[in-house]
């Protein structure tokens, strides 16, 4: 670890990755419980399309992708809440369309090589500007999650009751989607469009193998995400493997470990 910190690009990757992992894990608990966990995958495909446009026009990638993906998240929530198109169908519709547009643009430009880092992730792709923007976005996500924690908890477990008590459930669903959009765009630099959704899904599912309460699952998810990311970066550095893939494999190992622990704890409680 100390040897890794000698390289500026690895320090940037560690800082951004840890922040994104924590943000994704916090949001992931609500998304998984609401059966909306694939929103990260859908929004990452939208981000890929936006990045393709930005690259073709020689514009700053994150400056273009952040507003586009946040708009897509807002549209996605509105379509789903309208009831005419279900959440999973809306995600598939939006993500496949954006991916197709991105591929067409790349086929007509010479920016395909630059887009590989967005598709598969690259720790080398993070600039100092990306670092600053990522830190700002991550602080905003964590602050808003903490600020609206009780409301998010309410709409996650019983949206109907929350509406009956005067909570603006649609507003907080939109906030959740917009925060997810921010996290996805920032995380795509390291994880890539194909793997970013794993940071949302794995820590939440892993924590749920052992813990039951919303608070304990949320805290455990953040810890699991952070530890798995650090181990994944160690594996990447020592074995010269892709960062995104290494982090996902470590998360898979953590999930299997927690699943075994959960079975043992469950049997002990029964006994």
Residue, then its C-alpha position, 0 to 999 in steps of 0.5 A: x500500500x505504501x509503495x502504491x502511494x508513491x504514484x500520483x495516479x494511484x493516489x487519485x484512483x484510491x481517493x476517487x474509488x473510495x469515495x465512489x465506493x462509499x456513495x454507491x454502497x449507501x445508495x445501493x441499499x435502497x436501490x436493491x430493496x426497492x428492486x431498482x438495482x439495475x438503474x446503475x447499469x442503465x445510467x452507465x450506458x447513458x453515460x457511455x453515450x454522453x461520453x462518446x458525444x463529448x469525445x467526438x466534439x472535444x468537450x470535457x467528458x464529465x462536464x457533458x456526462x454529469x448533466x446528461x445522466x442526471x437528466x436521464x435519471x430524472x426522466x427514468x423516474x418520471x416514466x416509471x412513476x407514470x405506470x405506463x412503463x415498468x422500471x426495468x423496461x424503462x431502464x432497458x429502453x433508455x440504456x440500449x438507446x444511449x449505448x446504440x447512439x454512442x456506438x454509432x458516434x464512435x464508428x463515425x469518429x476517431x475517438x474509439x481508442x479514448x473511449x476504452x477507458x470509459x467502457x472498461x475503466x482505467x486508473x490512468x484516466x483520472x486527471x487532477x480536474x477529475x479528482x476535484x470534481x469527483x470529491x465535490x460530487x461525492x461530498x454532495x452525495x454523502x451529505x444529501x444522503x445523511x440529510x435525507x436519511x429518514x425520508x429515504x428510509x421511509x420511501x424504501x420500506x413503505x412508500x404508500x405509508x410515507x405518502x399517507x403521512x405527507x412525505x413527498x415520496x416522488x421527490x425523494x425517489x428523484x433525489x435517490x435517482x439523481x444521486x445515483x446518476x452522480x455516483x455512476x458518472x464519477x465511478x465510470x472513470x475507474x470501473x467502466x460502464x460495464x462494471x460500475x453497477x457492481x459497486x451499487x449491488x454487491x456491498x448491499x447484497x453482501x451485508x444483507x447476508x448477515x445483517x437485517x436492519x436498514x442502518x446496520x446494512x447501510x453501515x456494513x455496506x460502506x465498510x465492505x465497499x471500502x475494504x473491497x476497493x482497497x484490496x482490489x487496488x492492491x490486487x491490481x497493482x501487484x498482479x497488473x490486472x484491470x482495476x474494475x475487474x479486480x474490485x468486482x472479483x474481490x466483492x464477489x469473494x466478500x459476498x461468498x464469505x458473508x453468505x457462509x457467515x450468514x448461514x452459520x449465524x442463521x443455524x445458530x439462531x435456530x438451534 
